Amino acid sequence: MAPSRLNKRRRLTDRNSNIQSQGAPPSQRNGDTRYYDPDQDAEERRRVRRELRDLNRALNDSRGEFMQSGNDGLFRTVEKANEIFVQVKQTSDATIDSRLLVNAADLSHKKTAQLALGDASAGLDVDEFVSKCISFMRRGPTNDTGTPRGTQGRRGRPRQSQRDPYASDEDEGDAMNWDYLGQMACFPHNARPVVSGWLLGPLSVQKRVRAMTQRQAREAIDPELAVKPTELQQQDLGQQDSVNLTTTCSYINKLLGETQQNRERKAERKLADVENPTDDQIQQVFDECGIADDGGIPLFAFCIDPDSFGQSVENLFHVSFLVRDGTVGISTDSRQLPTLHPAKPYAPSEAQRQGIQKHQAVFSLDYETWEQLIQVFNIKKPIIPHREEIEGETGMSWV
């Protein structure tokens, strides 16, 4: 190839990354915003909050008017609140509506209690009812001679000879015949059956039978069923070193660098055979070679293991440690898909001088998403080799 042609062709690693130009689309842009819209117009929010506050203020100022019988102010207030609530799309605005609803419910409860117990204008007069009950109990049952009947009457009303003619009614104590009130008010409306006065307790008693327990001899331990503890050998310790976190992360970091270099060279060889390739042709070559247009390796294609969901999660876990240490960088390609790039960590003093800060992100992967990623990226073979599952040895018998 001529030198001029080599100068015109840019290396894959020199292509400008769109890290700075990436931007998440506004949330809920294409979603349902009937109930929640974080991008609601600020002027509309101020108007809704102002209307809710005015309605709440009017409810507090008209409590006495709304408590009157036949007034439908509460009903109209709730209807107006429902009309305004349709335009509420933020949780902070909904708290104002909820406060208005609580005040309306409290006022409705008080109005209902007033209708049930009555007040000075209508309903049951509680003071008059208590006054008549006191008058009824003080009068008590009398016979033809004007003396109380029975012991209850004598206990309920004090004898005239023992009363001080100059004492007022307030000094008499409890001179009300409560037994007479209970007899006249409760007994005529009591639905219990008439029984003898001496019949106390249940009609039938079932004697409790004590359950006899049978003692059993202690079960003897069979020596042949004893389990022998597992003895660790030198080769077992070697297996633990192979699954060590540091060793695994170092291997994945080395594998990422080798994979990027091999796929980059492969893409350059294919593009060398095409004269003046278009962007579509370049993107097609990148897809065939398994490399992103920013020179990185796609994150999902690198970490997803089509044969094991658990090891896919472990691969993402190991990559997160490499990103934290700065040996691997994360970027996005033109399709806004995450890509991995080998990197060199900055020294603490250099990072502080350049103002480099760490940012934390949380990524979740469930089983359904794992299956969809395998189909979308057409992953047939994992880049990170599948690790054999290590099963613990079960105990062996002593004999």
C-alpha positions in Angstrom: 0.0 0.0 0.0 1.3 3.5 -0.8 2.5 5.7 2.0 -0.1 8.4 1.2 -2.8 5.9 1.5 -1.5 4.8 4.9 -1.5 8.4 6.1 -5.1 9.0 5.0 -6.3 5.9 6.9 -6.8 6.5 10.6 -6.1 3.9 13.2 -9.0 2.5 15.0 -7.6 3.6 18.4 -7.3 7.2 17.1 -11.0 7.5 16.3 -12.7 10.1 18.5 -14.7 8.7 21.3 -18.1 10.1 22.0 -17.7 9.9 25.8 -18.2 13.6 26.2 -21.1 13.8 23.7 -23.1 11.0 25.3 -26.3 12.1 27.0 -29.1 10.2 28.5 -32.5 11.0 26.9 -34.9 12.8 29.2 -36.7 10.3 31.4 -40.2 9.4 30.5 -39.8 11.1 27.1 -41.7 8.3 25.3 -43.4 6.8 28.3 -46.7 7.3 30.0 -46.8 10.6 31.8 -50.4 10.5 33.0 -49.3 10.0 36.6 -45.7 11.0 36.8 -43.7 13.4 34.6 -40.4 14.7 36.0 -40.1 17.1 33.0 -43.4 18.9 33.8 -43.5 22.5 32.9 -42.4 24.7 35.9 -45.1 27.3 35.3 -47.8 24.6 35.3 -46.5 23.2 38.5 -46.5 26.6 40.2 -50.1 27.1 39.1 -51.2 23.7 40.4 -49.6 24.2 43.8 -51.1 27.7 44.1 -54.6 26.3 43.3 -54.2 23.5 45.9 -53.0 26.0 48.6 -55.9 28.4 47.8 -58.4 25.5 48.1 -56.9 24.3 51.4 -57.0 27.9 52.7 -60.7 28.2 51.7 -61.5 25.0 53.5 -59.9 26.1 56.7 -61.6 29.5 56.6 -65.1 28.0 55.9 -65.0 25.2 58.5 -67.9 26.7 60.5 -70.0 27.2 57.3 -69.3 23.7 56.0 -70.3 22.2 59.4 -73.9 23.4 59.0 -76.6 21.0 58.0 -77.5 21.0 54.3 -74.2 22.7 53.2 -72.5 21.0 50.3 -69.2 22.9 50.6 -67.2 19.7 51.4 -68.5 17.9 48.4 -67.7 20.8 46.1 -64.2 21.1 47.7 -63.4 17.4 47.0 -64.7 17.7 43.4 -62.5 20.8 42.8 -59.5 18.9 44.3 -60.1 16.0 42.0 -60.1 18.3 39.0 -56.8 19.8 40.1 -55.2 16.4 40.9 -55.4 15.4 37.3 -52.6 17.9 36.6 -50.4 16.7 39.5 -47.4 14.9 38.1 -44.8 15.3 41.0 -44.7 13.6 44.4 -44.0 16.9 46.2 -47.2 18.4 44.6 -49.2 15.3 45.6 -48.3 15.9 49.3 -50.3 19.2 49.2 -53.3 17.4 47.7 -53.0 14.7 50.4 -53.0 17.3 53.1 -56.1 18.8 51.7 -57.8 15.4 51.6 -56.9 14.7 55.2 -58.4 18.1 56.3 -61.5 17.4 54.3 -61.9 13.9 55.8 -61.4 15.3 59.4 -64.0 17.9 58.9 -66.4 15.3 57.3 -65.9 13.1 60.4 -66.8 16.0 62.7 -69.8 16.8 60.7 -71.0 13.2 60.8 -70.6 13.0 64.6 -72.6 16.3 64.9 -75.4 14.8 62.9 -75.4 11.6 65.0 -75.2 13.2 68.4 -77.0 16.4 67.7 -76.4 20.0 68.6 -78.4 22.9 70.0 -80.5 23.2 66.8 -81.4 19.7 65.8 -81.0 16.0 66.8 -80.6 14.5 70.3 -80.0 16.9 73.1 -77.5 15.1 75.3 -77.9 17.5 78.3 -81.7 17.0 78.3 -81.3 13.2 78.0 -79.0 13.1 81.0 -81.3 15.4 83.0 -84.3 13.2 82.4 -82.3 10.1 83.4 -81.3 11.7 86.7 -84.9 12.7 87.4 -86.1 9.1 86.6 -83.6 7.5 88.9 -84.3 9.9 91.8 -88.0 9.3 91.6 -87.6 5.6 91.8 -90.4 3.0 92.3 -93.0 3.8 94.9 -95.9 1.8 96.4 -99.3 3.1 97.4 -98.1 4.3 100.8 -95.3 6.3 99.1 -92.5 4.1 100.5 -89.9 2.4 98.3 -90.5 -1.2 97.4 -87.9 -3.7 98.3 -84.3 -3.5 99.4 -83.2 -1.9 96.1 -85.6 1.1 96.6 -84.5 1.5 100.3 -80.8 1.4 99.3 -81.4 3.8 96.3 -83.3 6.5 98.3 -82.3 7.7 101.7 -84.9 7.7 104.5 -86.7 11.0 105.1 -86.1 10.8 108.8 -82.3 10.8 108.2 -82.3 13.7 105.8 -81.4 17.2 106.8 -84.4 19.4 105.8 -82.0 22.3 105.3 -79.5 20.3 103.2 -79.4 21.0 99.4 -79.6 18.4 96.7 -75.9 18.8 95.9 -74.9 17.5 99.3 -77.0 14.3 99.1 -74.3 12.3 97.4 -75.4 9.7 94.8 -79.1 9.4 95.6 -79.9 8.0 92.2 -81.5 4.5 91.9 -79.2 2.9 89.3 -80.7 -0.5 89.8 -84.2 0.8 88.9 -82.8 2.4 85.7 -81.1 -0.9 84.7 -84.2 -2.9 85.6 -86.6 -0.8 83.5 -84.2 -0.1 80.6 -82.2 -3.3 80.2 -84.4 -6.2 81.4 -87.4 -5.6 79.0 -85.0 -5.6 76.0 -82.7 -8.5 77.2 -82.8 -11.5 74.8 -81.1 -14.0 77.2 -83.1 -17.1 78.2 -84.7 -17.3 81.6 -82.8 -19.7 83.9 -82.7 -20.4 87.6 -80.7 -18.1 89.8 -78.7 -21.0 91.2 -77.6 -22.4 87.8 -74.0 -21.2 87.5 -71.2 -22.6 85.3 -71.4 -24.7 82.1 -74.2 -27.2 81.5 -71.7 -30.1 80.8 -68.1 -30.7 81.7 -65.8 -33.0 79.8 -63.2 -34.6 81.9 -59.7 -34.1 80.5 -57.9 -37.4 79.9 -54.2 -37.4 80.6 -52.2 -38.8 77.6 -49.9 -41.5 78.6 -46.4 -41.2 77.2 -44.3 -44.3 76.5 -40.6 -44.0 77.2 -38.3 -45.3 74.5 -34.7 -46.5 74.9 -32.0 -44.2 73.6 -31.1 -45.0 70.0 -27.6 -46.4 69.7 -25.1 -44.8 67.3 -23.9 -47.0 64.5 -20.1 -46.6 64.2 -20.3 -47.5 60.5 -22.4 -44.4 59.8 -19.8 -42.0 61.3 -18.5 -39.4 58.8 -14.8 -38.9 58.5 -13.5 -35.2 58.2 -12.1 -34.2 54.9 -8.4 -34.1 54.8 -6.8 -31.2 52.7 -3.9 -32.2 50.5 -1.4 -30.0 48.7 -3.3 -30.2 45.4 -6.4 -28.9 47.1 -4.6 -25.8 48.2 -3.6 -25.3 44.6 -7.2 -25.2 43.5 -7.9 -22.4 46.0 -5.1 -20.3 44.5 -6.7 -20.7 41.0 -9.9 -19.2 42.1 -8.3 -16.4 44.0 -9.9 -13.0 43.2 -6.6 -11.3 42.5 -5.5 -14.0 40.1 -8.8 -14.0 38.3 -8.9 -10.2 37.9 -5.3 -10.2 36.5 -6.1 -12.9 34.0 -9.3 -11.0 32.8 -7.3 -7.8 32.5 -4.6 -9.5 30.4 -7.3 -11.2 28.3 -9.0 -7.9 27.5 -5.8 -6.4 26.2 -5.0 -9.3 24.0 -8.6 -9.5 22.7 -8.6 -5.8 21.7 -5.3 -6.0 19.9 -6.2 -9.2 18.0 -9.6 -7.8 16.9 -8.1 -4.4 16.0 -5.5 -6.0 13.7 -8.1 -8.2 12.1 -10.3 -5.2 11.4 -7.4 -3.2 10.0 -6.5 -6.0 7.6 -10.1 -6.2 6.3 -10.3 -2.4 5.8 -7.0 -2.4 4.0 -8.6 -4.3 1.1 -11.4 -1.7 0.7 -10.6 1.6 -1.0 -12.3 4.6 0.5 -14.7 2.6 2.8 -17.9 4.3 3.8 -19.1 4.6 7.4 -21.6 1.7 6.8 -18.8 -0.5 5.5 -16.5 0.4 8.4 -19.3 -0.4 10.9 -20.0 -3.7 9.2 -16.3 -4.7 9.5 -16.4 -3.7 13.2 -19.4 -5.9 13.8 -17.8 -8.9 12.0 -14.6 -8.5 14.0 -16.5 -8.0 17.4 -15.1 -4.6 18.1 -16.8 -1.2 18.7 -16.3 1.8 16.6 -14.5 3.6 19.4 -11.8 0.8 19.5 -13.1 -0.9 22.6 -14.6 -4.4 23.3 -18.4 -4.4 23.9 -19.0 -5.0 27.6 -21.8 -7.6 27.2 -20.0 -9.5 24.5 -16.9 -9.7 26.8 -18.6 -10.6 30.1 -21.7 -12.6 29.2 -21.2 -16.4 29.4 -24.0 -18.1 27.3 -23.5 -21.3 29.2 -23.8 -20.0 32.8 -25.8 -17.1 34.2 -23.9 -17.3 37.5 -20.5 -17.0 35.8 -21.8 -14.0 33.8 -22.5 -12.2 37.0 -19.1 -13.2 38.3 -17.4 -11.8 35.2 -19.2 -8.4 35.7 -18.1 -8.5 39.3 -14.4 -9.0 38.4 -14.6 -6.3 35.7 -16.0 -3.9 38.3 -12.8 -4.4 40.4 -10.6 -3.6 37.4 -12.6 -0.4 36.7 -12.3 0.6 40.3 -8.5 0.1 40.2 -8.2 2.1 37.0 -6.8 -0.7 34.9 -9.9 -0.9 32.7 -11.9 2.1 31.4 -15.5 2.2 30.3 -16.8 4.2 27.3 -19.8 4.1 24.9 -19.8 3.8 21.2 -22.0 5.6 18.7 -24.9 3.2 19.6 -24.7 4.2 23.3 -23.5 0.7 24.2 -20.9 0.3 26.9 -17.4 -0.7 25.8 -14.2 -1.7 27.7 -10.7 -0.3 27.1 -7.4 -1.2 28.7 -6.1 1.7 30.7 -3.2 2.7 33.0 -4.2 3.9 36.5 -3.1 7.4 37.5 -1.0 7.9 40.6 -2.9 9.5 43.5 -1.0 12.8 43.2 -1.5 12.9 39.4 -5.2 12.2 39.7 -5.6 14.9 42.3 -3.7 17.4 40.1 -5.9 16.7 37.1 -9.1 16.7 39.1 -10.1 13.1 38.3 -13.0 11.9 40.4 -14.5 8.5 40.8 -18.1 7.9 39.9 -20.1 4.9 41.1 -22.8 3.2 39.0 -25.0 0.3 39.8 -25.8 -2.4 37.2 -28.3 -5.2 37.7 -28.6 -8.3 35.6 -31.5 -10.8 36.0 -32.1 -14.1 34.2 -34.4 -12.7 31.5 -32.0 -9.9 30.6 -29.2 -12.4 30.4 -31.2 -14.5 27.9 -32.0 -11.4 25.8 -28.4 -10.2 25.7 -27.4 -13.6 24.3 -29.9 -13.3 21.5 -29.3 -9.7 20.7 -25.5 -9.9 20.6 -25.5 -13.4 19.1 -23.1 -14.8 21.7 -22.2 -18.3 20.9 -18.9 -18.7 22.8 -17.7 -16.7 25.8 -14.6 -14.6 25.5 -13.8 -15.3 29.2 -13.4 -19.1 29.2 -16.0 -21.0 31.1 -14.7 -22.1 34.5 -15.4 -25.6 35.8 -17.7 -25.7 38.8 -15.8 -26.8 41.9 -17.8 -29.2 44.0 -16.9 -29.9 47.6 -16.0 -33.4 48.5 -18.5 -35.2 50.8 -17.3 -36.9 53.9 -16.3 -40.5 53.8 -16.8 -43.2 56.3 -14.2 -44.2 58.7 -14.3 -47.8 57.5 
